[in-house]
Amino acid sequence: MTILGEFLGYLAGVCVAVAFLPQTLKTIKDKDVSGLSLVSYIIYCTGIISWVLYGFYLKSIQMVVFNAISLIFAGIVLYMIIRYKKKK
């Protein structure tokens, strides 16, 4: 792979991994999950787990590491949705 290809892979990985950081920090701070969808986060976390497993299959450290970071952030939000979602 070229240096440009490696750079783009790392750039994409960092962007995707930290994309959920602001939402995670805001959710931890406010404990307000009223605007968040439980089903969406379950589907998203399932997809990220699949990407991590696929990364192991391909022996792609980038794919495993960056998706694992994404899973941590999205998993925290998912946990908070389950914990703080008000029963309707």
MODELLER restraints for C-alpha pairs under 7 A, 6 or more apart:
rsr = mdl.restraints
at = mdl.atoms
rsr.add(forms.Gaussian(group=physical.xy_distance, feature=features.Distance(at['CA:13:A'], at['CA:66:A']), mean=5.29, stdev=0.5))
rsr.add(forms.Gaussian(group=physical.xy_distance, feature=features.Distance(at['CA:14:A'], at['CA:66:A']), mean=6.61, stdev=0.5))
rsr.add(forms.Gaussian(group=physical.xy_distance, feature=features.Distance(at['CA:16:A'], at['CA:70:A']), mean=6.91, stdev=0.5))
rsr.add(forms.Gaussian(group=physical.xy_distance, feature=features.Distance(at['CA:17:A'], at['CA:66:A']), mean=5.38, stdev=0.5))
rsr.add(forms.Gaussian(group=physical.xy_distance, feature=features.Distance(at['CA:17:A'], at['CA:67:A']), mean=6.38, stdev=0.5))
rsr.add(forms.Gaussian(group=physical.xy_distance, feature=features.Distance(at['CA:17:A'], at['CA:69:A']), mean=5.55, stdev=0.5))
rsr.add(forms.Gaussian(group=physical.xy_distance, feature=features.Distance(at['CA:17:A'], at['CA:70:A']), mean=4.45, stdev=0.5))
rsr.add(forms.Gaussian(group=physical.xy_distance, feature=features.Distance(at['CA:18:A'], at['CA:70:A']), mean=6.88, stdev=0.5))
rsr.add(forms.Gaussian(group=physical.xy_distance, feature=features.Distance(at['CA:20:A'], at['CA:70:A']), mean=6.88, stdev=0.5))
rsr.add(forms.Gaussian(group=physical.xy_distance, feature=features.Distance(at['CA:20:A'], at['CA:73:A']), mean=5.91, stdev=0.5))
rsr.add(forms.Gaussian(group=physical.xy_distance, feature=features.Distance(at['CA:20:A'], at['CA:74:A']), mean=6.41, stdev=0.5))
rsr.add(forms.Gaussian(group=physical.xy_distance, feature=features.Distance(at['CA:21:A'], at['CA:73:A']), mean=6.20, stdev=0.5))
rsr.add(forms.Gaussian(group=physical.xy_distance, feature=features.Distance(at['CA:24:A'], at['CA:73:A']), mean=5.98, stdev=0.5))
rsr.add(forms.Gaussian(group=physical.xy_distance, feature=features.Distance(at['CA:24:A'], at['CA:76:A']), mean=6.84, stdev=0.5))
rsr.add(forms.Gaussian(group=physical.xy_distance, feature=features.Distance(at['CA:24:A'], at['CA:77:A']), mean=5.72, stdev=0.5))
rsr.add(forms.Gaussian(group=physical.xy_distance, feature=features.Distance(at['CA:27:A'], at['CA:33:A']), mean=6.69, stdev=0.5))
rsr.add(forms.Gaussian(group=physical.xy_distance, feature=features.Distance(at['CA:27:A'], at['CA:77:A']), mean=6.77, stdev=0.5))
rsr.add(forms.Gaussian(group=physical.xy_distance, feature=features.Distance(at['CA:31:A'], at['CA:84:A']), mean=6.92, stdev=0.5))
rsr.add(forms.Gaussian(group=physical.xy_distance, feature=features.Distance(at['CA:33:A'], at['CA:81:A']), mean=5.58, stdev=0.5))
rsr.add(forms.Gaussian(group=physical.xy_distance, feature=features.Distance(at['CA:33:A'], at['CA:84:A']), mean=6.63, stdev=0.5))
rsr.add(forms.Gaussian(group=physical.xy_distance, feature=features.Distance(at['CA:33:A'], at['CA:85:A']), mean=6.12, stdev=0.5))
rsr.add(forms.Gaussian(group=physical.xy_distance, feature=features.Distance(at['CA:34:A'], at['CA:85:A']), mean=6.57, stdev=0.5))
rsr.add(forms.Gaussian(group=physical.xy_distance, feature=features.Distance(at['CA:38:A'], at['CA:78:A']), mean=6.83, stdev=0.5))
rsr.add(forms.Gaussian(group=physical.xy_distance, feature=features.Distance(at['CA:38:A'], at['CA:81:A']), mean=6.34, stdev=0.5))
rsr.add(forms.Gaussian(group=physical.xy_distance, feature=features.Distance(at['CA:41:A'], at['CA:78:A']), mean=5.83, stdev=0.5))
rsr.add(forms.Gaussian(group=physical.xy_distance, feature=features.Distance(at['CA:45:A'], at['CA:71:A']), mean=6.17, stdev=0.5))
rsr.add(forms.Gaussian(group=physical.xy_distance, feature=features.Distance(at['CA:45:A'], at['CA:74:A']), mean=6.56, stdev=0.5))
rsr.add(forms.Gaussian(group=physical.xy_distance, feature=features.Distance(at['CA:45:A'], at['CA:75:A']), mean=6.64, stdev=0.5))
rsr.add(forms.Gaussian(group=physical.xy_distance, feature=features.Distance(at['CA:48:A'], at['CA:67:A']), mean=6.03, stdev=0.5))
rsr.add(forms.Gaussian(group=physical.xy_distance, feature=features.Distance(at['CA:48:A'], at['CA:71:A']), mean=6.05, stdev=0.5))
rsr.add(forms.Gaussian(group=physical.xy_distance, feature=features.Distance(at['CA:51:A'], at['CA:67:A']), mean=6.67, stdev=0.5))
rsr.add(forms.Gaussian(group=physical.xy_distance, feature=features.Distance(at['CA:52:A'], at['CA:63:A']), mean=6.51, stdev=0.5))
rsr.add(forms.Gaussian(group=physical.xy_distance, feature=features.Distance(at['CA:52:A'], at['CA:64:A']), mean=4.72, stdev=0.5))
rsr.add(forms.Gaussian(group=physical.xy_distance, feature=features.Distance(at['CA:52:A'], at['CA:67:A']), mean=5.85, stdev=0.5))
rsr.add(forms.Gaussian(group=physical.xy_distance, feature=features.Distance(at['CA:52:A'], at['CA:68:A']), mean=6.41, stdev=0.5))
rsr.add(forms.Gaussian(group=physical.xy_distance, feature=features.Distance(at['CA:55:A'], at['CA:61:A']), mean=6.94, stdev=0.5))
rsr.add(forms.Gaussian(group=physical.xy_distance, feature=features.Distance(at['CA:55:A'], at['CA:63:A']), mean=5.07, stdev=0.5))
rsr.add(forms.Gaussian(group=physical.xy_distance, feature=features.Distance(at['CA:55:A'], at['CA:64:A']), mean=5.04, stdev=0.5))
rsr.add(forms.Gaussian(group=physical.xy_distance, feature=features.Distance(at['CA:56:A'], at['CA:64:A']), mean=6.45, stdev=0.5))
